[in-house]
Amino acid sequence: MSDQNARTPLDHVNATVTQLKEMHHYAKNNVELLTTQWLLFDGELKKLGKAAVVEDLMTRQGEFYDAVEAAIKELEELAVTLQPPPEEPA
């Protein structure tokens, strides 16, 4: 790979942020799906003594969603510091 095509730290951070944003999107969908399923089957799961299983999954998925959101924010702040300085007019 030539030096011209070498990826900078900023390139790596931006690529990671893009991937995390995609994960964040899917995590949100998973939280919504789990919530929908929970609402549909809450009564039956309680009767079977298995409500805690889904509650735990919902909690963990929500925590993951929040953690990905925090990581995105942190890396976006890092990306700002990695921006090259503006070029001086000639």
C-alpha positions in Angstrom: 0.0 0.0 0.0 1.4 3.4 -0.9 1.7 6.2 1.5 -1.0 8.1 -0.4 -3.5 5.3 0.2 -2.6 4.8 3.8 -5.5 5.2 6.2 -5.0 7.9 8.9 -6.2 7.5 12.5 -9.1 9.8 11.6 -10.1 7.4 8.8 -10.1 4.5 11.3 -12.1 6.5 13.8 -14.6 7.5 11.2 -15.0 3.9 9.9 -15.5 2.7 13.5 -18.1 5.4 14.1 -20.0 4.3 10.9 -20.0 0.7 12.0 -21.1 1.6 15.5 -24.0 3.7 14.1 -25.2 0.7 12.2 -25.0 -1.5 15.3 -26.8 1.2 17.2 -29.6 1.2 14.6 -30.0 -2.6 14.9 -29.8 -2.5 18.7 -32.7 0.0 18.7 -34.7 -2.4 16.5 -33.9 -5.3 18.8 -35.1 -3.3 21.9 -38.3 -2.5 20.1 -38.8 -6.1 19.0 -38.2 -7.4 22.4 -40.6 -4.9 23.9 -43.3 -5.9 21.4 -42.8 -9.5 22.2 -42.8 -8.8 25.9 -46.1 -7.0 25.6 -47.6 -9.8 23.6 -46.5 -12.6 25.9 -46.1 -11.0 29.3 -49.1 -12.7 30.9 -48.2 -16.2 29.6 -44.6 -15.9 30.6 -45.5 -14.8 34.1 -47.9 -17.8 34.4 -45.0 -20.1 33.3 -42.5 -18.3 35.7 -40.3 -17.2 32.8 -40.9 -13.5 32.7 -37.5 -12.8 34.2 -35.8 -14.4 31.2 -37.2 -11.8 28.8 -36.8 -8.9 31.3 -33.1 -9.7 31.6 -32.7 -9.7 27.8 -34.5 -6.4 27.5 -32.3 -4.9 30.2 -29.1 -6.2 28.6 -30.1 -5.0 25.1 -31.0 -1.6 26.5 -27.6 -1.4 28.2 -25.9 -2.4 25.0 -27.8 0.3 23.1 -26.8 2.9 25.6 -23.2 1.8 25.6 -23.0 1.9 21.8 -24.5 5.4 21.9 -21.9 6.5 24.4 -19.0 5.0 22.3 -20.2 6.8 19.2 -20.3 10.1 21.1 -16.8 9.5 22.5 -15.3 8.6 19.1 -17.0 11.5 17.3 -15.4 13.8 19.8 -12.0 12.2 19.1 -12.6 12.6 15.4 -12.9 16.3 15.9 -9.5 16.5 17.6 -8.0 14.4 14.7 -9.1 16.8 12.0 -6.2 18.3 10.1 -5.9 22.1 10.7 -7.4 24.2 8.0 -5.1 25.1 5.1 -3.8 28.7 5.1 -4.8 30.7 2.0 -1.9 31.2 -0.4 
